[in-house]
Amino acid sequence: MKIQNERMSDLSMSGGLYEIFQQALIMERDGRKVVHMEIGKPDYDSPQIAKEAVINSLNDGFVHYTAMAGIQELREAILEKEQKANCIVADPNSEIIVTAGACEALMAFMLAVLDPGDEILIPSPYFSAYDDIAKIQGVVIKEVPLKFENAFELQAADLEKYVTSKTKALLVNTPHNPTGAVIGKEELLKIAEFAKKYDLVVISDETYDQFLFEGEHVSLYTLPGMKERTVVINSTSKTFSMTGWRVGYAIGPKEIIRYMNKVHQNMSTCATSFVQVGAVSAFQNGKSFTEKMVDTFRERRDLVIEGLSQIKGMEYQVPHGAFYIFPKISDIGLSSTEFCQRALEETGVALVPGNAFGENGEGFIRLAYACSNEEIKDAMALLKRFVEEL
Ligand SMILES: Cc1ncc(COP(=O)(O)O)c(C=O)c1O
């Protein structure tokens, strides 16, 4: 009996992150102290006001299917946030859907827009779900290398080398996981010209739009001629530290959103009813919660940089957004997997090997600084000693 289809055989069933996380949990169970710098989630509780809204909603019996695209109040609250934060203007009735996290929006996009065999350009290293979602559907990823010397900022000129007659879409992620890079407006304008030249549909993953430490976040959607070809995806996961609530969204041209909604209807029908009510409250009342959290992450970013600057052989680019840094370890003489395994065993600091983020990640490691200042200081001191003793 063959229990998996051909496409599944292309999927990697273990990832560098998952393996390190499992190993870290076993070490903790055995009484070892571990600093978790492998996981990409804010270490905050969700806003209390959002929790209360959910409790009230449950008590009011708001427990049935909702409109497939999400409740009207939530679509409007999301668009208000997007208009204020990113100058995105869209019709709440036809140009937005609420999904189970940004991941469902990504899956719905690929199913609705791409056919098996179509190619999508993805800057690499990348958030590993892109690869899995593409492979599940038989979509072919073309990895466009992000270069250390460009501070990992995607360059439009590099995209030209990877476009073929089968290229149908381009994915852009800014602020970026795993490097923390933020693409400047000047480069985004060139990327927009490239997308128009080759008539590509663009998916703009703006999950970390609020995690910006300096400069500005510009949405490709707002650049001239891009609204008709761009789908923005985002969620409450990072913005309000609501990763487990599973509320995300996609904003795009109504012809695409209509088909994404069809996919979404058959995958999940609608996002969870009472959770949507909590998300309305987060969008309406959570701005200062997010701002305080991001201030803390800026401080942590600075602590990580201070620590890394004292470790010889570990070069890095200063991240301007998200909550990751992607130092280069290739000069140290270990593969990224060996480095992370040994660092975990010998120091208790859990990190992710860069090769978990695509073929261009080898020679790097990802540190997520979603932990306390004390933990960061300890981790940096431990890593310094570890590298010195290698
Ligand atoms: C770049 C990027 N996009 C999307 C997601 C998925 O977020 P969600 O929890 O909304 O599905 C993540 C989560 O880590 C991410 O890093």
The ligand as an ORCA input file, in Angstrom:
! r2SCAN-3c Opt
* xyz 0 1
  C       7.541     35.183      7.442
  C       6.408     34.474      8.088
  N       5.236     34.401      7.438
  C       4.181     33.779      7.968
  C       4.260     33.169      9.201
  C       3.049     32.436      9.721
  O       2.364     33.104     10.672
  P       0.932     32.627     11.194
  O       1.105     32.231     12.616
  O       0.072     33.831     11.051
  O       0.449     31.494     10.335
  C       5.454     33.210      9.927
  C       5.566     32.550     11.234
  O       6.609     32.401     11.811
  C       6.558     33.873      9.354
  O       7.740     33.938      9.982
*
